[in-house]
Amino acid sequence: MESVVTVIQTVFSMWYLLPIVCLILIIKTPWFKGKLGEFFVNQSIKWMLDGNRYYLLKNVTLPTADGTTQIDHIILSTHGVFVIETKNMKGWIFGGQHQRLWTQKIYRYSKKFQNPLHQNYKHIKTLEALLGLTEKQLHSVIVFVGDSTFKTHMPENVTHGSGLISFIKSKTETVLTESQVFDIAETIESGRLEDSFRTNRAHIEHIKSIVASKE
């Protein structure tokens, strides 16, 4: 009995460690890693792109015929609509443009994940239908943040960190008027779902149902 009391006293005396433990657990979640990656991309865009020429929309959830699709970042400019998918990953990344699954390797650990180009294709098609744009006016971009290395050749629109900015600035042809950019921003803002816990939860449930059906 005395030993039980001692254990209880010890636990209560270490209550101050609870917030630290909770914080560590949160930091390790895919949700936090995703949000951290999005934050780095947000800051890069704000610091390195002219806000008068490039208009940023973040965390856009749009309704689709079969549910919803969630886009990390959309950048609007007269040089096109840049649709950005962010991956916060470390280790070696293996994958081909047309492969359904890519691979992340960290020493002996290996994990398969959906080809982000395919993932972003749905985003592109959703915006194409919503906005009435052509493929020439939409640019798919995949940006990896974190300590990762590509171990296979990647197309120019799959990049690391600041490579995102270089890719965006490389598109210099004018494919939209300033008036069109304004109209596109209004259409997306009016068509997007509210950025809320309920919207995010509904989207996650939709993704889970898709994964379950494929399995």
Buried (B, 14 or more C-beta within 10 A) or exposed (E): EEEEEEEEEEEEEEEEEEEEEEEEEEEEEEEBBBEBBBBBBBEBBEEBBEEEEBBBBBBBBBEBEEEBBBBBBBBBBBBBBBBBBBBBBBBBBBBEEEEEEBBBBEEEEEEEBEBBBBBBBEBBBBBBEBBEBEEEBBBBBBBBBBEBEBEEEBEEBBBBBEBBBEBBEEBEEEBBEEEBBEEBBEBBEEBBBEEEEEBBEBBEEBEEEEEEEEE
